[in-house]
Amino acid sequence: GGTETARAPGLKRKVSLHLRLDGERHLRLRLVCAVEHRSAQQIVTQALDEFLDRQPDNAALAGRSTK
C-alpha cells in the first residue's frame, strides 16, 4: 500500500517532474528505497505532501479541507 493523497476536484491527471539530485542525496534515497521496499516516487511524493500540508493556507488554495 502507498499513502492516499487528497486532491482538488478535477486534478486527477498526473504530470511529470524532473528532479536533479547530487550524488549523496541520490545514494541515500536509493538506500532508503531498498530498505523500505518503496519506490523513489512514493518516498518523494510522501515528503512533498507532508511539506505542502505544513504550508499556511495551502489547504484552502488547493481546495482541500484541513486535517
N, C-alpha and C positions, 0 to 999 in steps of 0.2 A: 503493500500500500503506500502511496505517496500522501502528501497532505493536500487537502482541498483548499482552493483559494476562492474567496468571494470576488466576483467581478461585476462591474456595472452592466446593466442590461444592454445587449447589442454588441458587446465586446468579446465575442466568442472566438473570433479569428486570431490565430497566433501569428506573430511576426518574428523575424529572425534578428538577432542582435549579435554582433561580432565583439568579442571581448579579448583584449590583449593583456596578458599577464607576464610578469617577469618569471624567470626560471624557478626561483624559490617558491613563489606562490603556486605556480603550476604543479610543481612536485608535491607540495603539501596538499593541494586539492586532490591530486591523483591518489595519494596515500590514504586520505580520508575516504575517498570513493571505494577503494579496495577494502578497507577495514569495515566500513558501514554497509557495503554491498548496495550502494546507491550511485546513481549517475551524477556527473557534474551538473547537469541540468537541474536535477532535483535539489541538490545542495545549494546552488546559486539562487534558484527560484525561492527556496525557503528563506534564505538570508535576505534577499531583496524584499520579500513580503514582510518579514519582521522589521526591517528598516523602514519601509513605507508606512507600516502601521504605527510607528512611533512619531511620524511627522505630524505637526499641528495641521488641523483642517484637512488632512489627506482623505479621511473617510468621506467628508462632505464633498470634496472636489471630485472624487471618483463615484459619487452616488451610492456609497456604501453606508451601512449603519455602523456605529461604533460598537466595539465589543463590550 
